Structures are given as structure tokens and as C-alpha cells.
Amino acid sequence: MSEYVNKITLGDCLEHLPDLEKNSIDLFLSDIPYGISLDDWDVLHSNTNSALLGKSPAQDSKSGFKRRGKPINGWAQSDRNIGLEYQEWCKDWAIKIYPKMKNGSFLFVFGARRTIHRVINAFEDSGFLLKDTLAWKKPSAHHRAQRVSIVLERRGLVEEAKKWEGWRLGNLAPIWEPIAWFMKPYTIGGTITDNILENEVGAMNIGKCQLNGSSSTNMLEFGFGKNEARIHEAQKPLALIEYLIKLTTRKNQIVLDPFMGSGTTAIAAKILKRRFIGFESNPEYCAKSLERLDAIAISDLDENLPLFQQSLL
């Protein structure tokens, strides 16, 4: 397993996870694909359409909602199976992760509001226990809800357009994203304290993870640092990932992220002096994540700085 430690390996995690040692991982933390057809790498179902991932003139040059996904009602009856296909995809790798985690260890899995229940089903079916569902509150959110009146006016339905003035199509501004918090069961008959003594996992470092002088809640509010590089459209703030790692691990423990993307998990682990194992199947993202990782010099960092201060420099 040593060939994977403190490295981001290019490749499909399904091929490499079997090589990891059993009961060796202290924390699983990953912003996995959401299965909402955000881009090619996020199409995790067999039912496609020629319009999928296309774009309308209104979407051109937009920073959010740049490509066309599937409408919630779908384009065909077979679209009703997309959620189940995503759940099966999650279970394919969740069952491989289970034996690699230490008993009582934690897992943080980022997901979409519409598909997180599929992740939860897959992980519970793989043997994990759902501990809580956290909410990451973003500093801002894209809101592209289309006005019904404009749609009707384009159809020449003037009176109907007046009737529906002020109404919109779509959703409310998506200001938060869920993070499913799982635990691998510890020995039946023992206690969580016994497990902490044996495996050094299962506790929360509340003393060192206070925010604004108070213990944090399950609503986590973090934004990107002023000079934080953005290389992936689904990228999460370094401060958020740092927080989750420091909350649940100790120095030198191993953090696993099989969908490394922009490399944020590896960077946070390096800053906090944890070891990490990462996989990324996209060559472009893998290369960029390695560039970000190599730019972090441990000698220039002080782990005793106030929590998350380093990520905001």
C-alpha cells in the first residue's frame, strides 16, 4: 500500500482500492460525482439523449448551469431508472472501501440534494451507519429560475402571461449542499470509547475546531480563500475540507479520497500533516491537482496557526 500513500494516483479507484490494506484508513473524505449529469464525468447512467450536456443561447458564457441536464420529469420513461443506476454505481466502490476502513472510523461524502439519498442507501447496504447529514452553506448561489410570464409571452399567450406574472420555473437558489456523515461499525459488545482507545478514531476534536469561539453545528459555512486556485467546477473550499479533517483525525493518520478532482483533500491533509491516498481518473484534473499539491511547501506552514487561517492566505 505504501506506493499509494501521499500520492494522487491516475486511474479508476475500482482498480486500485483492492490493493489497500484492510483496516488501514482513518478517514474517508470525498466530493464524489453527484450523478446529476453536470459533465461527461458525472453521467453515471446508460440513458442518454442527444440534448444531454448541450446548451442553449441563454446558457452560453454563463458561470453556472453551463450545460443542459435532464429535466426532473425526464425525456423518457427509462429516465426513472437513473437514480437506481447511480445508487448501484456508488455501491460498486463503497463495498470495496468498507474492509479498508478502521472500525469506528468516519466517512464524509459530499452529494447533491436530489441524489444524496441514493448515496446513503448504497453506503448503508455496504455496511456503514449513517451518523448525520451536514449542510455546507455557500457564500452565494446561482439562480437561473426562468420567468413563466416570459415563456408564455413567447408563445403569444398575453393574458396567460399576465396571470402568471412573478412566477418562475425551476428551483430556489441552491445555497447549501449535503454531506453524508457515516461511520463504520465498531466491535459489537464494546463501546465507542473502547474503540477510540484501540483504533484512535471515532471522536471529534471539538476543542481545536471551534468557529468564532463556539462549538460548530452541523451547518458549516465556508467560502473560498481570496487567492485560492479554482480548477474544477465542483471544487470545494480548502477551509471546509481542512475543518472536516482536523475535526476527526490526528496527525499522521490516513485520509482516503478516491475522487480527488482538484486535489483539495490532499492539500488539506498535507497542510495538517496527515497522510493521504487519492485517485483521479481524469488525466487533466489529476495533473492540475498534482500541480496544486506540489505548490504547498510544508516548511512554509505552521500547523499551530488558528484553524483555517493558512487556507485564507
CORZIWO-V282756 format. One record per pair of residues at least 12 apart in sequence whose ideal C-beta (glycine too) atoms are under 8 Angstrom apart, sorted by the first residue. I is the first residue (numbers start at 1). J is the second residue. D is the distance in Angstrom with one decimal. If there is no record, write none. Layout:
<<I	J	D> <I	J	D>>
This chain:
<<1	19	6.5> <1	20	5.3> <1	21	4.8> <1	24	6.5> <1	277	7.9> <4	16	6.9> <4	19	7.1> <4	20	6.8> <4	277	4.7> <5	254	7.1> <5	275	5.4> <5	276	7.6> <5	277	6.0> <6	270	7.7> <6	275	5.6> <6	276	6.1> <6	277	8.0> <7	277	7.4> <7	278	7.1> <8	260	5.2> <8	263	6.2> <8	266	5.7> <8	278	4.2> <8	279	7.3> <8	280	5.9> <8	286	6.1> <8	289	5.5> <8	290	5.7> <8	293	6.7> <9	277	8.0> <9	278	6.8> <9	279	5.2> <9	280	7.6> <10	279	7.9> <10	280	6.3> <10	281	7.4> <10	283	6.2> <10	286	4.5> <11	279	6.0> <11	280	8.0> <11	281	6.3> <12	279	7.3> <12	281	5.0> <13	93	5.9> <13	258	3.5> <13	259	7.0> <13	279	4.1> <13	281	7.5> <14	92	6.5> <14	93	5.7> <14	96	6.8> <16	279	5.7> <17	93	6.6> <17	96	4.2> <17	97	6.4> <17	100	6.8> <17	258	6.7> <18	96	6.4> <20	100	4.7> <20	256	7.7> <20	277	7.0> <21	100	7.1> <22	99	4.9> <22	100	6.2> <23	99	7.4> <23	100	7.3> <23	101	7.3> <23	102	5.2> <23	103	6.9> <23	199	7.9> <24	100	6.1> <24	102	7.2> <24	254	6.5> <25	97	7.7> <25	100	5.0> <25	101	5.0> <25	102	6.5> <25	105	6.6> <25	254	5.5> <25	255	7.8> <25	256	4.7> <25	277	7.5> <26	102	6.0> <26	105	5.8> <26	200	7.4> <26	201	5.4> <26	249	5.5> <26	250	7.9> <26	253	3.8> <26	254	5.2> <26	255	6.9> <27	105	6.4> <27	106	5.8> <27	107	7.4> <27	108	7.6> <27	201	7.5> <27	245	6.8> <27	248	5.6> <27	249	5.0> <27	253	6.8> <27	254	7.4> <27	255	4.8> <27	256	7.1> <28	97	6.3> <28	101	6.4> <28	105	7.4> <28	106	7.5> <28	107	3.9> <28	108	7.0> <28	109	7.5> <28	182	7.9> <28	255	7.7> <28	256	5.0> <28	257	7.6> <29	107	7.5> <29	108	4.6> <29	241	6.8> <29	244	5.8> <29	245	6.6> <29	255	5.7> <29	256	7.5> <29	257	5.8> <29	265	5.6> <30	108	7.5> <30	109	6.2> <30	110	7.0> <30	256	7.7> <30	257	4.6> <30	258	6.1> <30	259	5.0> <30	265	7.0> <31	110	4.1> <31	234	6.3> <31	235	7.8> <31	236	5.3> <31	259	6.7> <31	261	6.2> <31	264	7.7> <31	265	7.9> <32	90	7.4> <32	109	6.0> <32	110	6.5> <32	111	7.0> <32	119	7.4> <32	259	4.9> <33	259	6.5> <34	111	6.0> <34	112	3.9> <34	115	5.6> <34	234	7.6> <35	82	7.4> <35	83	7.8> <35	86	3.5> <35	89	7.1> <35	112	7.3> <35	115	5.0> <35	118	7.1> <36	69	6.1> <36	112	5.2> <36	114	6.7> <36	115	6.3> <37	52	6.1> <37	53	6.7> <37	67	7.8> <37	69	4.3> <37	70	6.0> <38	67	7.3> <38	69	7.3> <38	233	7.1> <38	234	6.7> <39	53	7.0> <39	67	6.7> <39	233	7.3> <40	53	6.9> <41	281	7.7> <41	282	6.1> <44	85	6.6> <44	86	5.2> <44	89	4.8> <45	81	7.4> <45	82	4.4> <45	85	4.2> <45	86	6.5> <46	85	6.7> <47	76	7.0> <47	78	4.9> <47	79	5.8> <47	81	6.8> <47	82	6.2> <47	85	7.9> <49	70	7.2> <49	75	5.0> <49	76	7.7> <51	68	5.8> <51	75	7.5> <52	68	6.6> <52	69	7.2> <52	70	6.5> <53	67	4.6> <53	68	6.4> <53	69	7.8> <54	67	6.9> <54	68	4.9> <55	67	5.5> <55	68	5.9> <56	68	6.9> <62	144	7.7> <63	142	7.2> <64	142	3.3> <64	144	6.9> <65	142	6.3> <65	144	5.1> <66	233	7.9> <70	82	7.3> <83	115	6.7> <83	118	5.4> <84	118	7.7> <86	115	5.9> <86	118	5.1> <87	118	4.0> <87	119	7.7> <87	121	5.5> <87	122	5.0> <88	122	7.5> <90	118	6.5> <90	119	5.4> <90	122	3.6> <90	123	7.2> <91	122	4.0> <91	125	5.8> <91	126	5.9> <93	258	6.5> <94	122	5.3> <94	123	5.2> <94	125	7.9> <94	126	4.0> <94	128	7.2> <95	126	4.5> <95	127	7.8> <97	126	7.6> <97	256	7.4> <97	258	7.5> <98	126	5.3> <98	127	5.0> <98	128	6.8> <98	184	6.9> <100	256	7.3> <101	184	4.5> <102	184	7.0> <102	199	4.6> <102	201	5.2> <103	184	5.9> <103	185	6.9> <103	186	4.6> <103	187	6.2> <103	195	6.1> <103	198	7.8> <103	199	5.7> <103	201	8.0> <104	183	6.6> <104	184	6.4> <104	185	7.6> <104	186	3.8> <104	192	6.6> <104	195	3.8> <104	196	7.2> <104	199	5.6> <104	201	5.2> <104	202	3.8> <105	183	7.1> <105	184	5.2> <105	199	7.1> <105	201	4.3> <105	202	7.0> <106	131	7.3> <106	181	6.7> <106	182	7.0> <106	183	5.7> <106	201	6.8> <106	202	7.3> <106	248	4.9> <107	123	7.4> <107	128	6.4> <107	180	7.9> <107	181	7.3> <107	182	4.1> <107	183	7.2> <107	184	7.3> <108	134	7.7> <108	179	5.5> <108	180	7.5> <108	181	5.8> <108	182	7.9> <108	244	5.3> <108	248	7.9> <109	123	7.1> <109	179	6.9> <109	180	4.6> <109	182	6.9> <110	136	7.6> <110	177	6.5> <110	178	7.7> <110	179	5.4> <110	236	6.8> <111	177	7.4> <111	178	5.5> <111	179	7.4> <111	180	6.0> <112	177	7.1> <112	178	7.6> <113	174	7.2> <113	176	7.9> <113	177	7.0> <113	178	6.1> <116	133	7.2> <116	178	4.6> <116	180	5.9> <119	180	5.6> <120	133	8.0> <120	180	5.6> <123	180	7.1> <123	182	5.4> <127	184	7.4> <127	185	7.1> <128	182	4.3> <128	183	6.8> <128	184	6.0> <128	185	7.8> <129	182	6.3> <129	183	4.9> <129	184	7.6> <129	185	5.9> <130	180	6.6> <130	181	7.4> <130	182	5.9> <131	181	4.6> <131	182	6.1> <131	183	4.9> <132	181	4.5> <132	218	5.8> <133	178	5.3> <133	179	7.0> <133	180	5.7> <133	181	6.7> <133	218	7.5> <134	178	7.1> <134	179	4.1> <134	181	5.8> <134	218	4.7> <134	219	7.5> <134	220	6.0> <135	176	4.7> <135	177	7.3> <135	178	6.2> <135	179	7.3> <135	218	6.6> <135	219	5.0> <135	220	6.9> <136	176	6.2> <136	177	5.0> <136	178	7.8> <136	179	6.0> <136	220	5.2> <136	221	7.9> <136	222	6.9> <136	236	7.4> <136	240	6.1> <137	175	6.2> <137	176	4.9> <137	219	5.9> <137	220	6.8> <137	221	4.5> <138	174	8.0> <138	175	5.7> <138	176	6.7> <138	177	7.3> <138	223	7.3> <139	221	7.9> <139	223	4.0> <139	224	8.0> <140	175	7.8> <141	173	4.2> <141	174	5.0> <141	175	4.4> <142	173	7.3> <142	174	7.4> <143	172	7.7> <143	173	3.9> <144	170	6.5> <145	168	3.9> <145	169	6.1> <145	170	3.7> <145	171	6.7> <145	172	7.8> <146	168	6.2> <146	169	4.6> <146	170	6.2> <147	167	7.4> <147	168	5.5> <147	169	7.8> <148	161	7.8> <148	164	4.2> <148	167	4.5> <148	168	6.3> <148	169	6.0> <149	161	4.3> <149	162	7.3> <149	164	5.3> <149	165	5.0> <149	166	7.7> <149	167	7.2> <151	169	7.1> <152	164	6.3> <176	219	7.8> <179	220	7.7> <179	244	7.9> <183	202	7.2> <186	199	7.7> <186	202	6.7> <200	250	6.3> <200	253	7.2> <201	248	7.5> <201	249	7.7> <201	253	7.7> <203	248	7.8> <204	247	5.6> <204	248	6.3> <205	246	6.2> <205	247	5.6> <205	248	7.2> <205	250	8.0> <206	247	7.8> <208	246	6.4> <208	307	6.7> <209	243	6.4> <209	246	5.8> <209	247	4.7> <209	307	6.4> <210	307	7.8> <211	307	7.8> <216	243	7.8> <220	240	6.3> <220	243	6.8> <222	237	4.7> <222	239	4.6> <222	240	3.9> <222	243	6.8> <222	308	7.8> <223	237	5.8> <223	239	7.6> <224	237	4.8> <224	238	7.6> <225	237	7.3> <225	238	6.4> <225	239	6.8> <225	311	5.3> <225	312	4.3> <225	313	7.1> <226	312	6.8> <227	313	7.2> <228	311	7.2> <229	292	6.0> <230	262	7.9> <231	262	5.0> <231	285	7.3> <231	288	4.7> <231	289	7.5> <231	292	7.0> <232	261	4.9> <232	262	3.9> <232	285	6.2> <232	288	7.9> <234	261	6.6> <235	261	6.7> <235	262	4.4> <235	264	6.4> <236	264	5.9> <237	264	7.9> <237	311	7.6> <238	264	5.6> <238	267	6.3> <238	268	5.9> <238	311	4.1> <239	308	4.3> <239	311	4.5> <239	312	6.7> <241	264	5.1> <241	265	5.7> <241	267	8.0> <241	268	4.2> <242	268	4.4> <242	271	6.6> <242	272	6.4> <242	307	7.4> <242	308	5.5> <242	310	7.9> <242	311	5.6> <243	307	7.1> <243	308	6.5> <245	265	7.8> <245	268	5.4> <245	269	6.1> <245	272	5.6> <245	274	6.1> <246	272	5.8> <246	307	6.5> <249	272	7.9> <249	274	5.6> <251	272	7.6> <251	273	5.0> <251	274	6.7> <251	303	7.9> <252	273	6.9> <252	274	6.7> <252	275	6.2> <253	274	5.6> <253	275	7.0> <254	274	7.2> <254	275	4.7> <254	276	6.9> <254	277	6.3> <255	269	4.8> <255	274	5.4> <255	275	7.2> <255	276	4.7> <255	277	7.4> <256	276	7.4> <256	277	5.0> <256	278	7.7> <257	276	6.9> <257	277	7.5> <257	278	4.8> <257	279	7.7> <258	278	7.3> <258	279	4.7> <259	279	7.3> <259	280	7.1> <260	278	3.9> <260	279	6.3> <260	280	4.1> <260	285	7.6> <260	286	7.3> <260	289	5.6> <261	280	6.5> <261	285	5.6> <261	289	6.9> <262	285	6.7> <262	288	7.0> <262	289	5.7> <262	292	6.9> <263	278	7.3> <263	280	7.9> <263	288	7.3> <263	289	2.7> <263	290	6.9> <263	292	4.8> <263	293	5.3> <265	278	6.5> <266	278	5.1> <266	289	6.8> <266	293	5.2> <267	292	6.0> <267	293	5.8> <267	296	5.6> <268	311	7.6> <270	293	6.7> <270	296	5.4> <270	298	6.7> <271	296	6.5> <271	298	8.0> <271	301	5.7> <271	303	7.3> <271	310	5.8> <271	311	7.3> <272	303	6.3> <273	298	7.5> <273	303	5.7>>
